[in-house]
């Protein structure tokens, strides 16, 4: 069994934030693969289903980003899911918009959701890093990640979310390179734009 985790902040005011791209990817996986309806469990929203015969739980923590590890650890321990079957989808400032990298372990890179999961589980789980781009100035990072995606972002965002859901089975098979290649082919390059000041 797999535990898939989408990171974000709960509530309508955060729904379209760049920081919530993990929630958006989780929603698209649930929709495409006809998972069960979301229900409240493990300090979050949980849905269940299967992807090409692989049983999956998918979790969106309701704890807010900084405490995501509480929800992830509760679900992993209850279902006895090891870190090698935990897959976390999250926003990544250090990748251009629409670019995707998959890695196991490593640092949290200043991402509070990952820091929290690391504290509860250790860091040897897999991360799907979904690029949202960097505003170019450290002082603008918080308003950037907590800002909503722009209308123009839909050109790469929708194909990205669709591609993550469509090619998820490659990740579950351990074919990270194949997954990243398929997404690179499917997602158009983002048009460069200046962040809102």
C-alpha positions in Angstrom: 0.0 0.0 0.0 1.1 3.5 -0.8 0.6 6.7 1.1 0.4 9.7 -1.3 0.5 13.1 0.4 -0.4 16.4 -1.2 0.9 19.4 0.8 -1.0 22.7 1.1 -3.0 24.8 3.5 -6.7 24.0 4.2 -9.5 26.5 3.5 -10.9 28.4 0.6 -8.6 31.5 1.0 -5.5 29.3 0.2 -7.1 27.1 -2.4 -5.4 28.7 -5.5 -2.1 29.6 -3.8 1.2 28.4 -5.4 1.9 26.7 -2.0 -1.2 24.5 -2.5 0.0 22.8 -5.8 0.3 19.6 -3.8 -3.3 19.7 -2.8 -4.2 20.4 -6.5 -2.2 17.4 -7.6 -3.9 15.2 -5.0 -7.4 16.4 -6.1 -6.6 15.5 -9.8 -5.3 12.0 -8.8 -8.5 11.3 -6.9 -10.6 12.6 -9.8 -8.8 10.7 -12.5 -8.4 7.4 -10.7 -12.0 7.5 -9.2 -10.8 7.2 -5.6 -13.4 7.2 -2.8 -14.8 10.6 -1.7 -12.6 12.6 0.7 -13.3 12.0 4.4 -11.8 13.4 7.6 -9.1 11.2 9.1 -5.6 11.5 10.5 -5.8 15.3 11.0 -6.6 15.6 7.3 -8.7 14.6 4.3 -8.2 11.0 3.2 -9.3 9.2 0.0 -8.6 5.6 -1.0 -8.3 3.9 -4.4 -6.0 2.0 -6.7 -3.7 2.9 -9.5 -3.0 0.0 -11.9 -3.7 -2.5 -9.2 -1.6 -0.7 -6.5 -3.6 0.2 -3.5 -3.2 3.8 -2.5 -4.3 6.2 0.3 -4.0 9.9 -0.5 -3.9 12.5 2.2 -4.3 16.2 2.4 -3.2 17.4 5.9 -5.6 19.8 7.6 -2.9 20.9 10.0 -1.6 23.8 7.9 1.7 23.4 6.2 4.0 23.8 9.3 2.5 20.8 11.0 2.0 18.5 8.0 4.2 15.8 9.6 1.6 15.1 12.3 -1.0 14.0 9.8 1.5 12.1 7.6 3.0 10.2 10.6 -0.5 9.3 12.0 -1.6 7.8 8.6 1.7 6.0 8.0 1.9 4.4 11.5 -1.8 3.3 11.5 -1.5 1.6 8.2 2.2 0.4 8.8 3.4 2.1 5.6 7.2 2.4 5.5 8.9 5.5 4.2 9.8 3.6 0.9 6.0 3.7 0.2 5.4 7.4 1.1 5.3 9.8 -1.8 4.9 13.6 -1.0 3.8 16.1 -3.7 4.9 19.7 -2.9 5.7 23.1 -4.4 9.3 23.8 -5.2 10.6 27.4 -5.5 14.0 26.3 -6.9 12.5 24.8 -10.1 11.0 26.8 -13.0 7.2 26.8 -13.2 6.0 23.4 -14.5 9.3 21.6 -14.1 9.2 18.4 -12.0 11.9 16.5 -10.2 11.5 13.3 -8.1 14.0 12.5 -5.4 14.4 10.4 -2.2 15.7 12.1 0.9 17.7 15.2 1.0 17.2 18.5 2.8 13.9 20.3 3.2 15.2 23.4 1.3 13.4 25.8 3.7 10.0 24.1 3.0 8.1 24.0 6.3 5.9 21.1 5.2 8.9 18.9 4.4 10.7 20.0 7.7 7.6 18.8 9.6 7.5 15.5 7.8 11.2 15.0 8.3 10.8 15.6 12.1 8.1 13.0 12.3 9.2 10.3 9.8 12.9 11.0 8.9 13.7 12.2 5.4 14.1 9.0 3.4 10.7 9.2 1.7 10.2 10.2 -2.0 9.3 13.8 -3.0 7.7 14.9 -6.2 8.9 18.5 -6.5 6.5 20.6 -8.5 8.2 23.8 -9.8 6.4 27.1 -9.1 9.4 29.3 -9.9 11.2 31.9 -7.6 10.2 35.6 -7.4 13.9 36.5 -7.7 14.2 38.2 -4.3 14.2 36.5 -0.9 12.0 39.2 0.6 9.3 38.3 -1.9 9.2 34.5 -1.3 6.3 34.5 1.3 3.9 36.7 -0.7 4.9 34.6 -3.8 4.1 31.2 -2.4 1.0 32.4 -0.6 -0.1 34.3 -3.8 -2.6 32.7 -6.2 -1.5 31.3 -9.6 -2.0 33.9 -12.3 -4.4 33.3 -15.2 -1.4 32.8 -17.6 -0.1 30.0 -15.3 -3.1 27.8 -16.3 -1.2 27.1 -19.6 1.4 25.0 -17.8 -0.4 24.2 -14.5 -3.4 22.3 -15.9 -1.2 20.0 -18.2 1.2 19.5 -15.2 -1.6 18.4 -12.8 -3.1 16.2 -15.6 0.3 14.6 -16.3 1.0 13.9 -12.6 -2.3 12.0 -12.4 -1.9 10.3 -15.7 1.6 9.0 -15.2 1.4 8.3 -11.5 1.7 4.5 -12.1 5.3 5.1 -13.3 6.2 6.5 -9.9 4.6 3.5 -8.2 6.7 1.2 -10.4 9.9 3.1 -9.3 10.4 4.6 -12.8 11.1 8.1 -11.7 13.0 8.9 -14.8 10.2 7.8 -17.1 7.7 9.9 -15.0 9.8 13.0 -15.3 10.4 12.5 -19.1 6.6 12.1 -19.7 5.9 15.3 -17.8 8.7 17.2 -19.6 7.0 16.2 -22.9 3.5 17.1 -21.7 4.0 20.4 -20.0 4.7 23.6 -22.0 7.4 25.9 -20.8 6.0 28.8 -18.7 6.2 32.3 -20.1 8.6 34.3 -18.0 6.8 37.1 -16.0 7.6 39.5 -13.2 6.2 38.7 -9.8 3.6 41.0 -8.3 5.3 43.4 -5.9 
